[in-house]
Amino acid sequence: MAEEYLTLAEIKELLEKEQEVRMLTMEQNYALEHANKFARLSAKDSRKLANELVEIEQVNEALACKLVDLLPQHEDEVNAVFLKERTMIDDDVIQQILDKVKQYV
């Protein structure tokens, strides 16, 4: 079974479709409620942005999805996402990320 990273908007869309078919579990309802509150882009736009972010050398799919969910507006927010990776990113990479995010916000 392969792992697939999804953005919060994509999860919201999947859960909404599943809700039409059957009753969701309590955990799924909590996840849907969370997604409704915090997903700011459509599933299509969030996937498009994630694909654009993956094109940046230091951004993998997991980081791209996290960046799409957070939609950072400042350098510090981008740095916070990369802290877990224990990798220093250049200022020009941070600016590329912020520029791509600004196109969708």
N, C-alpha and C positions, 0 to 999 in steps of 0.2 A: 504494500500500500504506500503510495507516494504522498509526500506532504505537499499541500498547496496552501500558499499564503493568500488570505483574502483581506480586503479592506472592510471597515465597519459598514460602509454603504452596501457592499456586496453581501455581507452577512444579513443585513436588514432585508434586502431583496429576497434572499433565499428563505429566510424565516417567514416573510409575508406570503410567499408562494406556498410554503408548507402549511401555513395556518389555514389557507383556503381548502386544503385537502383533508387535514385532520386537526384535532385539538393538540396544541403544543404542551410540552411538559412545563413544569414550574420554572426550571432552569432556562428553557428556551424562551419562555415569556419574559423572564428577567433580561435575557440577552436582547430580545426584541425591543423591550422598553429602553434599555441602554442605547441601542443603536438608533432608535427614534430620537432620543435626546441629543446625541452627540455626532451623528453622521451629518456632515454639512454639504456633501456633494452627492450627486446621483451615482449609482453603481457604475454607469458607463463612464462618467467623467473621472471617478476615482480610479478605475482600472487604467484609463488613458494616462492619467498623471503618474500612476505607479510605473507604468511601462516607460514613460519618459524619464523618470528618476533612475530606473535601473540602467539606463544608458550611461549615466555618470559612473565613472570607473570605481569609486569606492562605495557605491550603494548597491547592496544586494536586494533580493526581492522582499525579504523580511523587513529590512530597514525602510524600503520604499513604502510598504504598506503602513508601517508605523508613522512615517512622515505624512502620508496621505490622511491618516486618521487625525493627526495632530494639527496639520496645516500650519507649520511654524511661521511666524512673522518676523522673528529676530534671530540673530546669530546664536544667542545663548540657548534658545529652544532647540536649534539644530544640534548644537554641541551636546546638549543633554541626551538626545537620542543616541549619539555616537559614544557616550561615556561607557556604556556597557560593553561595547566592542573593544575597548582599550586601544583605540586607534586614534591618532591625531589626524584631523582633516585640515586641509589647507583652507585659507580664507577664500580662495577663488572657487573651491568646491562648495563651500557654504553659500557663497553668492549665487552659484548656479542653481542650487537647490531652492533658495529663496526666490529667485527669478521665476523658476518653473511654477512654484506654488502660487506666486502672485497672479499668474495668468488664470488661475481657477478660483481665486477668492474674490 
